[in-house]
Amino acid sequence: MLRPTVFGLLLACAVSLCSSAVFLENGMPILWAQTAGQVTDLPIQNGILTPDPWHFLQRMSLYRLMINATDPFMGSMGTNATDSPVWGLTLQLGWMLTTGRLADPTSATTCGLQTGDTTCISTQSWWACVSYFVSALPFLSAAQQGFMGEGVQVQMQVPEGVTDYCTTYADCAARYPDAMSKWDAFFQGLKSSADSPLPENEKKDALLGLYWAAQMASIYASAACKAKQSHYSAAEVSFANSWLNSAEYVSAAHFHSNLEKSAMFMSPLPSRILKDGDNAPNIADLSQEENYTLSIFSWMTSVNNILGGTLVHLWRSAMCSVNTREKGREMLEQLLLNPNFATNTFLSIITGMTTSC
């Protein structure tokens, strides 16, 4: 029943010559209607919640349950039901599914392929591995902080013989203490935000700061996935590393990754896995927008490498106040979405901003 849904969306895209990846369905993340609406919809064994994060619907369900549980504490984010920053991760996961990035890159199994189970997430996929750190880890932390119900215990399922993923709060906290402590700080910050005397815009900025600190700690922890990059082309690895690098900029600017804004930034990402020989901005079967985004990602990484990491350092230094972070978010939007925005303008503005800190 699930396979035709994913396949139908991909087929519709192919027929209409889509210029971007499909990750929305009726304005919501792909297959959202089929995810768990309450904790008890997930598997339970011996009184312990046992989600299977290697099934797309269950990994997406982790996000839906986190959004549902934390929304009452998200008032400073806005009045829309899709204003939680966690929505960005749901779109990211949907994009990974429909572009084939959650499938087995080794071809040893049909996991995630159209010839197999399209909702299977491969433990061999680098993208799925990185995604695990920003889905399973925050969910385990949210449960530990009581967001899934009083005393709820969680153990993630893992395929037999696979040992390189932590599965419980204690296990993840032992292996990745920085990531888990920062997710704990975010969920605790949500609880205490209701009593905060800060103005709403500063409260929002502070919560987004905690959220992005946690997400970045998860991304740094996902260095454990690096060996899995060997299954991909040099072009895909280069893009993957640039994609990781871009998180440094959005996190420092405290990007509000709600559904609407995240969709805007996700739509020009490459709609398929890159192959050897793919060289933006001249990849024939990708749209102009996709080619442009790949070029900008590559430029940002190259400049940062040439400058010995100082572009990221400069950017972080410039994002020193609520006001500069607001300007930073506007500038990122221009850089990534407006082909007429000159890259040298980006560099000169950052340099100017650092002097005001």
C-alpha positions as CSV (number, residue, x, y, z in Angstrom):
1,M,0.0,0.0,0.0
2,L,2.9,2.4,0.8
3,R,5.0,1.7,-2.3
4,P,2.6,3.1,-4.9
5,T,2.3,6.3,-2.9
6,V,6.1,7.1,-3.1
7,F,6.3,5.7,-6.7
8,G,3.3,7.7,-7.8
9,L,4.9,10.9,-6.6
10,L,8.1,10.2,-8.3
11,L,6.4,9.2,-11.5
12,A,4.3,12.4,-11.5
13,C,7.5,14.3,-11.1
14,A,9.2,12.5,-14.0
15,V,6.2,13.0,-16.3
16,S,6.0,16.7,-15.5
17,L,9.8,17.2,-15.7
18,C,10.0,18.5,-12.1
19,S,12.7,21.1,-11.6
20,S,13.1,20.1,-8.0
21,A,12.8,17.1,-5.6
22,V,9.3,16.2,-4.3
23,F,9.2,16.4,-0.5
24,L,5.7,17.9,0.0
25,E,2.4,16.2,-0.4
26,N,-0.7,18.4,0.0
27,G,1.4,21.1,1.7
28,M,2.7,18.7,4.3
29,P,5.9,16.5,4.4
30,I,5.7,13.5,2.2
31,L,3.6,10.5,3.6
32,W,2.8,12.6,6.7
33,A,-0.8,11.4,6.8
34,Q,0.5,7.8,7.3
35,T,2.8,8.6,10.3
36,A,2.0,8.0,14.0
37,G,-0.2,10.7,15.6
38,Q,0.3,9.5,19.1
39,V,3.0,7.6,21.0
40,T,0.9,4.5,21.4
41,D,0.9,4.1,17.6
42,L,4.5,3.1,17.7
43,P,5.6,-0.5,18.6
44,I,5.7,-1.4,22.3
45,Q,7.5,-4.4,23.8
46,N,7.4,-5.3,27.5
47,G,6.2,-1.8,28.3
48,I,9.1,-0.2,26.3
49,L,8.6,2.0,23.2
50,T,10.5,0.4,20.4
51,P,10.3,2.5,17.2
52,D,12.0,1.2,14.0
53,P,14.0,4.2,12.7
54,W,14.9,2.1,9.6
55,H,11.4,2.4,8.3
56,F,10.7,5.8,6.8
57,L,7.2,6.2,8.3
58,Q,8.5,5.4,11.8
59,R,11.5,7.7,11.5
60,M,9.2,10.5,10.3
61,S,6.8,9.6,13.1
62,L,9.6,10.5,15.6
63,Y,9.4,14.1,14.3
64,R,5.6,14.2,14.3
65,L,5.5,13.1,17.9
66,M,8.2,15.6,18.9
67,I,6.4,18.4,17.2
68,N,3.1,17.5,18.8
69,A,4.7,17.2,22.3
70,T,6.7,20.5,22.1
71,D,4.2,22.7,20.2
72,P,2.5,23.9,23.5
73,F,5.9,25.4,24.4
74,M,6.6,27.0,21.0
75,G,4.4,30.1,21.3
76,S,7.4,32.4,20.7
77,M,7.9,30.8,17.2
78,G,4.6,32.1,15.9
79,T,0.9,31.3,15.6
80,N,1.0,28.8,12.8
81,A,0.8,25.1,13.4
82,T,3.9,24.7,11.2
83,D,6.2,27.2,13.0
84,S,8.2,24.7,15.1
85,P,11.9,24.6,13.9
86,V,11.6,20.8,13.9
87,W,9.6,21.0,10.7
88,G,12.9,21.6,8.8
89,L,14.1,18.1,9.7
90,T,10.8,16.5,8.4
91,L,11.4,18.1,5.0
92,Q,15.0,17.1,4.9
93,L,14.0,13.4,5.6
94,G,11.4,13.5,2.9
95,W,13.9,15.0,0.4
96,M,16.4,12.2,1.2
97,L,13.7,9.6,0.6
98,T,12.5,10.8,-2.8
99,T,16.0,11.6,-4.1
100,G,17.1,8.0,-3.4
101,R,19.5,9.0,-0.6
102,L,18.0,6.7,2.0
103,A,18.4,3.6,-0.2
104,D,21.2,1.1,0.0
105,P,24.1,2.7,-1.9
106,T,26.0,-0.6,-2.1
107,S,23.3,-2.4,-4.1
108,A,23.8,-5.4,-1.8
109,T,20.1,-5.2,-0.9
110,T,16.9,-3.7,-2.4
111,C,16.3,-1.5,0.7
112,G,14.8,1.8,-0.4
113,L,14.9,0.9,-4.1
114,Q,11.8,0.9,-6.4
115,T,12.5,-2.9,-6.9
116,G,12.3,-3.4,-3.1
117,D,10.7,-1.7,-0.1
118,T,10.6,2.0,-0.9
119,T,10.1,2.9,2.7
120,C,13.1,0.9,3.9
121,I,16.0,3.1,5.2
122,S,19.4,1.5,4.7
123,T,21.9,1.3,7.5
124,Q,24.6,1.6,4.8
125,S,23.4,5.0,3.6
126,W,25.6,7.9,4.7
127,W,22.6,10.3,4.5
128,A,20.4,7.9,6.6
129,C,23.2,7.7,9.1
130,V,23.5,11.5,9.5
131,S,19.8,11.7,9.7
132,Y,19.8,9.1,12.5
133,F,21.7,11.6,14.7
134,V,19.0,14.3,14.2
135,S,16.0,12.0,14.6
136,A,16.7,9.2,17.0
137,L,18.9,11.2,19.4
138,P,16.6,14.1,19.9
139,F,13.6,11.8,20.3
140,L,15.5,9.8,23.0
141,S,16.3,13.1,24.7
142,A,12.7,14.3,24.4
143,A,11.4,11.1,26.0
144,Q,14.0,11.3,28.8
145,Q,12.8,14.9,29.5
146,G,9.2,13.6,29.9
147,F,7.8,14.9,26.6
148,M,6.5,11.5,25.5
149,G,4.8,10.8,28.8
150,E,5.8,10.2,32.4
151,G,8.4,7.4,32.7
152,V,8.2,6.4,29.1
153,Q,11.3,4.3,28.1
154,V,12.5,4.0,24.5
155,Q,14.7,1.6,22.7
156,M,15.3,2.0,19.0
157,Q,15.1,-1.1,16.9
158,V,18.2,-2.0,14.9
159,P,18.7,-4.6,12.2
160,E,20.4,-7.8,13.3
161,G,24.2,-7.6,13.3
162,V,24.3,-3.8,13.1
163,T,26.1,-2.4,16.1
164,D,27.3,1.1,15.0
165,Y,24.1,3.0,16.1
166,C,23.2,3.8,19.7
167,T,19.7,2.7,20.6
168,T,18.8,4.0,24.1
169,Y,19.2,7.3,26.0
170,A,21.9,5.9,28.2
171,D,23.7,4.3,25.2
172,C,23.6,7.6,23.2
173,A,24.6,9.7,26.2
174,A,27.6,7.5,26.8
175,R,28.7,7.5,23.1
176,Y,27.8,11.1,22.2
177,P,27.6,13.1,25.5
178,D,27.8,16.5,23.9
179,A,24.9,15.9,21.5
180,M,22.7,14.4,24.1
181,S,23.4,17.1,26.7
182,K,22.6,19.8,24.2
183,W,19.3,18.2,23.2
184,D,18.5,17.9,26.9
185,A,19.3,21.6,27.3
186,F,17.0,22.5,24.4
187,F,14.0,20.5,25.8
188,Q,14.6,21.8,29.3
189,G,14.8,25.3,27.8
190,L,11.4,24.8,26.1
191,K,9.9,24.0,29.5
192,S,11.4,27.0,31.2
193,S,10.6,29.5,28.4
194,A,7.1,30.0,29.5
195,D,8.4,31.7,32.6
196,S,11.1,33.7,30.8
197,P,10.8,37.5,31.2
198,L,12.5,38.1,27.8
199,P,10.5,39.8,25.0
200,E,9.0,37.3,22.5
201,N,11.6,37.9,19.8
202,E,14.5,37.4,22.2
203,K,12.9,34.3,23.7
204,K,12.5,32.9,20.2
205,D,16.1,33.7,19.4
206,A,17.3,32.1,22.6
207,L,15.3,28.9,21.9
208,L,16.5,28.7,18.3
209,G,20.1,29.1,19.7
210,L,19.6,26.0,21.9
211,Y,17.9,24.1,19.1
212,W,20.8,24.8,16.6
213,A,23.4,24.1,19.2
214,A,21.8,20.6,19.7
215,Q,21.5,20.0,15.9
216,M,25.1,21.0,15.3
217,A,26.3,18.7,18.1
218,S,24.4,15.9,16.5
219,I,26.0,16.8,13.1
220,Y,29.5,16.8,14.6
221,A,28.7,13.4,16.3
222,S,27.6,12.1,12.8
223,A,31.3,12.1,11.9
224,A,30.9,8.4,12.9
225,C,29.1,8.0,9.6
226,K,32.1,9.1,7.4
227,A,33.2,5.7,6.2
228,K,29.8,5.2,4.5
229,Q,30.7,8.1,2.1
230,S,32.9,5.5,0.3
231,H,29.7,4.1,-1.4
232,Y,29.1,7.4,-3.3
233,S,30.7,9.3,-6.3
234,A,33.2,12.0,-5.7
235,A,30.6,14.6,-6.8
236,E,28.0,13.3,-4.2
237,V,30.6,13.3,-1.5
238,S,31.6,16.8,-2.3
239,F,28.0,17.9,-2.2
240,A,27.4,16.0,1.0
241,N,30.3,17.8,2.7
242,S,29.2,21.2,1.4
243,W,25.7,20.4,2.7
244,L,27.2,19.7,6.2
245,N,29.2,22.9,5.9
246,S,26.1,25.0,5.1
247,A,24.7,24.0,8.5
248,E,27.4,26.2,10.1
249,Y,25.9,29.3,8.5
250,V,22.2,28.6,9.1
251,S,22.9,27.5,12.7
252,A,24.9,30.6,13.6
253,A,22.1,32.8,12.2
254,H,19.5,30.9,14.3
255,F,17.5,30.1,11.1
256,H,13.9,29.6,11.9
257,S,13.4,26.3,10.2
258,N,9.6,26.2,10.1
259,L,7.8,24.4,7.3
260,E,7.4,27.4,5.0
261,K,11.0,28.7,5.2
262,S,12.5,25.2,5.1
263,A,10.6,24.3,1.9
264,M,12.0,27.4,0.3
265,F,15.6,26.4,1.0
266,M,15.0,22.6,0.3
267,S,13.3,23.0,-3.1
268,P,16.5,23.8,-5.1
269,L,18.6,20.9,-3.6
270,P,19.6,18.2,-6.1
271,S,16.7,15.9,-7.0
272,R,18.9,12.8,-7.4
273,I,22.2,11.4,-6.2
274,L,25.1,13.0,-8.0
275,K,27.2,10.8,-10.3
276,D,30.8,11.0,-11.4
277,G,31.1,13.7,-14.1
278,D,28.3,15.8,-12.6
279,N,29.8,19.3,-12.6
280,A,27.5,22.3,-11.6
281,P,26.4,24.6,-13.1
282,N,26.4,22.3,-16.2
283,I,24.4,19.2,-15.1
284,A,22.0,18.8,-18.0
285,D,19.2,16.9,-16.2
286,L,19.1,19.1,-13.2
287,S,17.2,22.4,-13.2
288,Q,18.9,25.8,-13.3
289,E,18.0,26.3,-9.6
290,E,19.6,23.0,-8.6
291,N,22.7,23.8,-10.6
292,Y,22.9,27.3,-9.0
293,T,22.5,25.9,-5.5
294,L,25.2,23.3,-6.0
295,S,27.5,26.0,-7.4
296,I,26.9,28.2,-4.3
297,F,27.4,25.4,-1.9
298,S,30.7,24.5,-3.6
299,W,31.8,28.2,-3.6
300,M,31.1,28.6,0.1
301,T,33.1,25.4,0.9
302,S,36.0,26.4,-1.4
303,V,36.3,29.9,0.0
304,N,36.2,28.6,3.5
305,N,39.0,26.0,2.7
306,I,41.1,28.6,0.9
307,L,40.8,30.9,3.9
308,G,41.7,28.1,6.3
309,G,38.3,27.9,7.9
310,T,38.0,31.6,8.5
311,L,34.8,32.2,6.5
312,V,32.9,30.1,8.9
313,H,34.7,31.8,11.8
314,L,34.0,35.3,10.4
315,W,30.4,34.4,10.0
316,R,30.0,33.0,13.5
317,S,31.7,36.2,14.8
318,A,29.3,38.4,12.9
319,M,26.2,36.5,14.2
320,C,26.7,38.1,17.7
321,S,23.3,39.7,18.4
322,V,19.6,39.3,17.7
323,N,19.9,42.1,15.0
324,T,23.0,40.8,13.2
325,R,21.5,37.3,13.1
326,E,18.3,38.7,11.5
327,K,20.5,40.4,8.9
328,G,22.4,37.2,8.4
329,R,19.2,35.2,7.7
330,E,18.2,37.7,5.1
331,M,21.7,37.6,3.5
332,L,21.7,33.8,3.4
333,E,18.3,33.9,1.6
334,Q,19.7,36.3,-1.0
335,L,22.9,34.2,-1.5
336,L,21.1,30.9,-1.8
337,L,18.0,31.9,-3.7
338,N,18.9,35.0,-5.8
339,P,21.4,34.4,-8.6
340,N,21.9,38.1,-9.0
341,F,23.4,38.5,-5.5
342,A,27.1,38.8,-6.0
343,T,29.3,36.5,-3.9
344,N,31.8,39.3,-3.3
345,T,29.0,41.3,-1.7
346,F,28.5,38.5,0.7
347,L,32.1,38.6,1.8
348,S,32.2,42.4,2.2
349,I,29.0,42.5,4.2
350,I,30.3,39.8,6.6
351,T,33.5,41.6,7.1
352,G,31.6,44.8,7.9
353,M,29.2,43.0,10.3
354,T,32.1,41.6,12.4
355,T,33.3,45.1,13.2
356,S,29.9,46.0,14.8
357,C,30.2,43.1,17.3
